[in-house]
Every structure is written in structure tokens, then in C-alpha cells.
């Protein structure tokens, strides 16, 4: 069973590939949280795999909340793996996840880091087309490796922590969760066509469109609304300008975080 969450499609594209290779069913964390589907039954020796992006060197709050509430009808996963996507590095994310699992008496067997095209526009820009192409090309071999490893139930870690990982996760993560999830800086400019794509794909239900979109509540900072807007009308503060957007080429807006079953 694969539980996944994605903001601009990177993690979902990875989850799709893993699901196809492992012949495992996929469950959207965003959908499961909305529908309060938090208890699942595991088949004998069924693997459990989490796939999600890194936000400020930490797991997304939506993923953390889901893991805390998740149960398997009294059973414990026999093989548990985590695959994370990031633009550069992950800090101490693996340790954060490890602690969450320990609280549930789950044992983490493997953890993989995949570097994919950057999408955090708030403090930077997306990668150039060449950089995106290169990252998406290089990650294919890494996905094949982790698929083979998971299929053979290997115990391993592939971590890209970066410099001063503890500082990145503790300080950077704390600041992000305290101040970075505010919806106040979001607005739509005059290019908005009221298509409601942003409203439909928001994983936390923060957006309602009446003429132009309005944000209310706690944002998980996936930035799906910003990147999937067909007119690039959604802004965060007044420094976005004409920054390029990025979405994974294989994940269209209406597919984002939609549960898919592997047949």
C-alpha cells in the first residue's frame, strides 16, 4: 500500500511508478484526510510505502497529521519504507519520521531521497528547463534502484541531509510552521479567470472562489494553487513578478492527489 501526497506532481509521479512496479494500491493522503479514511487493512506481508515532498526540511504537516491518525486494524506493517522528494536536501526529515513511527511501534526499514525539480517560489525560482530535464532524467535510475530494493525488502538509507541538517530542520522547520503557512500573502491578480482550479486542488480546503479566489485557514504550503493556475494569476506577496511556474509533466491538475488503484 502506498500513501502519497503531492503539491506540484513530483511525489505523485514517483508514487505512480512505485505502485506500478510493486503492484501496490495507491492512497491519496489528502483525500483520506478529507474523507476521514484513517483505518486500513493490510494483506499478509503487504508493504507500506509513504511518498511525499519536503517542506522546509520537514515532512508536510498534512502528512504528519495523517501518520498520527493512521491505523491498520491492530496490525503492524511488516515492511515500511519512506520515499521523499526535494529540490536539494532534506535536513533531519528521516529522524522526524522515525520518531513518528516509533510512537506507533512501527519499524522503518528503508528511506530514500529523490532530488527533483524545485518548486518553492516564495524564496526562490523554479529550475531552468535544462535543470528540470536533467533532474527528471537522473531520478529515473534512482527510482529503479529503490524499486528493486523495496521488492527485495532491503534495509537501507539514502539520505541527502545537506549542511547543518539539525539546524535546518529545527530552526528552519519551526520558523516555517510558525510563520510560513499563513494564507494572508496569497491573492489573484487580474489575469484570474475564475476557473476554480485552485479551489478544486487545495488539499486543505483553504480556497473558495467567488469571482476571485479567497484563502482562509491553515495552508500546508504545497503551492499547488500557485503552480497549477492556468494563467499564473495566483501570487504570494508582491515579489512573484513573472516567475516561471512548474508542474510535473505527467500529472495534470485534475489528477493531483486523486487516489488511483493499481490493477
C-alpha positions as CSV (number, residue, x, y, z in Angstrom):
1,X,0.0,0.0,0.0
2,X,1.4,3.4,-1.0
3,X,0.3,6.6,0.8
4,X,1.3,9.7,-1.1
5,X,0.9,13.4,-1.0
6,X,2.0,15.9,-3.7
7,X,2.0,19.6,-4.4
8,X,3.1,20.0,-7.9
9,X,3.2,16.4,-9.1
10,X,6.7,15.2,-8.3
11,X,5.8,12.9,-5.5
12,X,2.7,11.6,-7.2
13,X,4.7,10.8,-10.3
14,X,7.1,8.8,-8.1
15,X,4.3,7.1,-6.3
16,X,2.7,6.1,-9.6
17,X,6.0,4.5,-10.7
18,X,6.5,2.7,-7.4
19,X,2.9,1.5,-7.5
20,X,3.2,0.1,-11.0
21,X,6.5,-1.7,-10.2
22,X,5.5,-3.1,-6.8
23,X,1.8,-3.8,-7.9
24,X,0.7,-1.9,-4.8
25,X,-2.5,0.1,-4.3
26,X,-2.2,3.9,-4.0
27,X,-4.0,6.1,-1.4
28,X,-4.1,9.9,-1.6
29,X,-3.3,11.3,1.9
30,X,-5.2,14.5,1.0
31,X,-8.3,12.6,0.1
32,X,-8.0,10.2,3.0
33,X,-7.8,13.2,5.4
34,X,-10.8,14.9,3.8
35,X,-12.9,11.7,3.9
36,X,-11.5,10.7,7.3
37,X,-10.5,7.3,5.9
38,X,-7.8,6.6,8.5
39,X,-8.0,2.9,9.1
40,X,-6.9,0.3,6.6
41,X,-6.5,-3.5,6.5
42,X,-3.2,-4.9,5.4
43,X,-2.9,-8.2,3.4
44,X,-0.4,-10.7,4.6
45,X,3.2,-9.3,4.3
46,X,1.9,-6.2,2.4
47,X,4.4,-3.4,2.2
48,X,3.6,0.1,3.3
49,X,5.3,2.9,1.5
50,X,5.0,6.7,2.1
51,X,5.8,9.1,-0.7
52,X,5.8,12.9,-0.1
53,X,7.7,16.1,-0.6
54,X,9.9,18.0,1.9
55,X,8.8,21.4,3.1
56,X,11.4,23.5,5.0
57,X,13.5,20.3,5.7
58,X,10.5,18.6,7.3
59,X,7.5,16.5,6.3
60,X,4.4,18.5,5.3
61,X,2.1,19.0,8.3
62,X,-0.7,17.2,6.5
63,X,1.5,14.1,6.2
64,X,2.4,14.3,9.9
65,X,-1.2,14.6,11.0
66,X,-2.2,11.7,8.7
67,X,0.5,9.4,10.1
68,X,-0.5,10.2,13.7
69,X,-4.1,9.2,12.9
70,X,-3.4,6.2,10.7
71,X,-4.0,2.7,11.9
72,X,-4.0,-0.8,10.4
73,X,-6.8,-2.6,12.3
74,X,-4.4,-3.5,15.1
75,X,-1.7,-4.9,12.8
76,X,1.8,-3.5,12.2
77,X,3.5,-3.1,8.7
78,X,5.9,-5.9,8.1
79,X,8.0,-3.7,5.7
80,X,7.8,0.1,6.0
81,X,9.5,2.4,3.5
82,X,9.6,6.2,3.0
83,X,10.4,8.0,-0.2
84,X,10.8,11.8,-0.1
85,X,11.3,14.3,-3.0
86,X,13.1,17.6,-2.6
87,X,14.8,20.3,-4.6
88,X,18.2,19.9,-2.9
89,X,18.3,18.3,0.6
90,X,16.1,17.1,3.5
91,X,17.8,18.0,6.7
92,X,16.8,15.7,9.5
93,X,13.5,14.6,8.0
94,X,14.3,11.0,8.4
95,X,14.7,11.4,12.1
96,X,11.4,13.3,12.4
97,X,9.6,10.4,10.6
98,X,11.5,7.8,12.6
99,X,10.2,9.3,15.8
100,X,6.6,9.4,14.5
101,X,6.8,5.7,13.6
102,X,8.4,4.8,17.0
103,X,5.4,6.3,18.7
104,X,3.2,3.9,16.8
105,X,5.6,0.9,17.3
106,X,6.4,0.8,13.6
107,X,9.8,-0.1,12.4
108,X,11.2,1.9,9.4
109,X,13.1,-0.4,7.1
110,X,14.2,1.9,4.3
111,X,14.3,5.6,3.4
112,X,15.1,7.2,0.1
113,X,15.8,10.8,-1.0
114,X,15.0,11.9,-4.6
115,X,16.2,15.2,-5.9
116,X,13.6,16.6,-8.3
117,X,12.7,20.0,-9.9
118,X,12.4,22.8,-7.3
119,X,9.0,24.4,-6.9
120,X,9.4,26.7,-3.9
121,X,8.8,30.1,-5.5
122,X,8.3,32.0,-2.3
123,X,12.1,32.1,-1.5
124,X,13.5,31.5,-5.0
125,X,12.7,30.4,-8.5
126,X,12.0,27.2,-10.3
127,X,14.8,25.4,-12.0
128,X,15.6,26.2,-15.6
129,X,14.1,23.9,-18.3
130,X,17.5,22.3,-18.7
131,X,17.9,21.7,-15.0
132,X,14.4,20.2,-14.8
133,X,15.1,17.9,-17.7
134,X,18.3,16.7,-16.2
135,X,16.8,16.1,-12.7
136,X,13.8,14.2,-14.2
137,X,16.3,12.1,-16.3
138,X,18.6,11.3,-13.4
139,X,15.8,10.4,-11.0
140,X,14.6,7.6,-13.2
141,X,17.7,5.4,-12.3
142,X,17.2,6.2,-8.6
143,X,13.6,5.2,-8.7
144,X,14.5,1.9,-10.4
145,X,17.1,1.2,-7.7
146,X,14.7,1.9,-4.8
147,X,12.0,-0.2,-6.5
148,X,14.4,-3.2,-6.8
149,X,15.5,-2.7,-3.2
150,X,11.9,-2.4,-1.8
151,X,10.9,-5.5,-3.8
152,X,13.7,-7.4,-2.1
153,X,12.8,-5.9,1.3
154,X,16.2,-4.4,1.8
155,X,17.0,-2.4,4.9
156,X,18.9,0.8,3.8
157,X,19.0,4.6,3.9
158,X,19.7,7.0,1.1
159,X,19.8,10.4,2.8
160,X,20.8,13.8,1.4
161,X,20.8,15.9,4.6
162,X,22.7,18.9,3.5
163,X,25.0,21.1,5.7
164,X,23.9,21.6,9.3
165,X,20.8,19.3,8.9
166,X,19.7,19.6,12.6
167,X,19.7,23.4,12.4
168,X,17.9,23.3,9.1
169,X,15.1,21.1,10.4
170,X,14.8,22.5,13.9
171,X,15.1,26.2,13.2
172,X,14.0,26.3,9.6
173,X,11.1,24.0,10.2
174,X,10.0,25.8,13.3
175,X,10.0,29.2,11.6
176,X,8.2,27.7,8.6
177,X,5.4,26.2,10.7
178,X,5.1,29.3,12.8
179,X,5.0,31.9,10.0
180,X,5.3,30.3,6.6
181,X,1.8,28.7,6.5
182,X,-0.1,31.9,6.6
183,X,-2.6,32.4,3.8
184,X,-2.6,36.2,4.1
185,X,0.0,36.9,1.3
186,X,-2.0,34.9,-1.3
187,X,-4.0,36.8,-3.9
188,X,-5.0,36.5,-7.5
189,X,-4.2,39.3,-10.0
190,X,-6.3,40.5,-12.9
191,X,-5.3,37.5,-15.0
192,X,-7.6,35.3,-12.9
193,X,-10.5,33.7,-15.0
194,X,-12.4,32.2,-12.0
195,X,-11.8,28.7,-13.3
196,X,-11.7,27.3,-9.7
197,X,-8.8,25.0,-10.4
198,X,-7.1,26.3,-7.2
199,X,-10.2,25.6,-5.2
200,X,-10.5,22.1,-6.5
201,X,-6.9,21.1,-5.9
202,X,-6.3,22.7,-2.5
203,X,-5.6,19.7,-0.2
204,X,-6.7,21.6,3.0
205,X,-9.8,23.3,1.6
206,X,-8.4,26.8,2.2
207,X,-9.6,28.3,-1.1
208,X,-13.1,29.4,-2.2
209,X,-13.7,31.1,-5.5
210,X,-16.4,33.8,-5.7
211,X,-15.2,35.9,-8.6
212,X,-11.6,35.7,-7.4
213,X,-10.2,33.1,-5.0
214,X,-10.1,33.8,-1.3
215,X,-7.9,32.0,1.2
216,X,-8.9,31.1,4.8
217,X,-7.5,28.6,7.2
218,X,-4.1,26.9,7.6
219,X,-2.1,26.3,4.4
220,X,0.2,23.4,4.1
221,X,2.3,25.4,1.6
222,X,2.2,22.8,-1.2
223,X,1.8,25.8,-3.6
224,X,-0.4,23.7,-5.9
225,X,-2.7,26.6,-6.4
226,X,0.2,28.9,-7.4
227,X,1.8,26.4,-9.9
228,X,-1.3,24.9,-11.5
229,X,-3.1,28.1,-12.1
230,X,-3.5,28.2,-15.9
231,X,-3.0,31.9,-16.1
232,X,-0.3,32.2,-13.4
233,X,-2.6,34.6,-11.7
234,X,-2.0,33.5,-8.2
235,X,0.7,35.4,-6.3
236,X,2.2,35.1,-2.8
237,X,3.1,38.6,-1.7
238,X,4.2,41.2,-4.2
239,X,7.6,39.8,-5.2
240,X,6.4,37.0,-7.5
241,X,6.5,39.1,-10.6
242,X,6.7,36.9,-13.7
243,X,8.4,34.0,-12.1
244,X,8.0,30.8,-14.0
245,X,5.8,28.0,-12.6
246,X,6.5,24.3,-12.5
247,X,4.3,21.2,-12.5
248,X,5.4,17.6,-13.2
249,X,4.7,16.9,-16.9
250,X,2.9,13.6,-16.2
251,X,0.5,15.0,-13.5
252,X,-2.4,17.2,-14.7
253,X,-4.3,19.4,-12.3
254,X,-7.4,17.1,-12.2
255,X,-5.2,14.1,-11.4
256,X,-3.4,15.7,-8.4
257,X,-3.9,13.8,-5.2
258,X,-6.6,11.6,-6.7
259,X,-6.5,8.1,-5.4
260,X,-5.5,5.5,-8.0
261,X,-5.8,1.8,-7.6
262,X,-3.2,-0.4,-9.3
263,X,-4.9,-3.2,-11.1
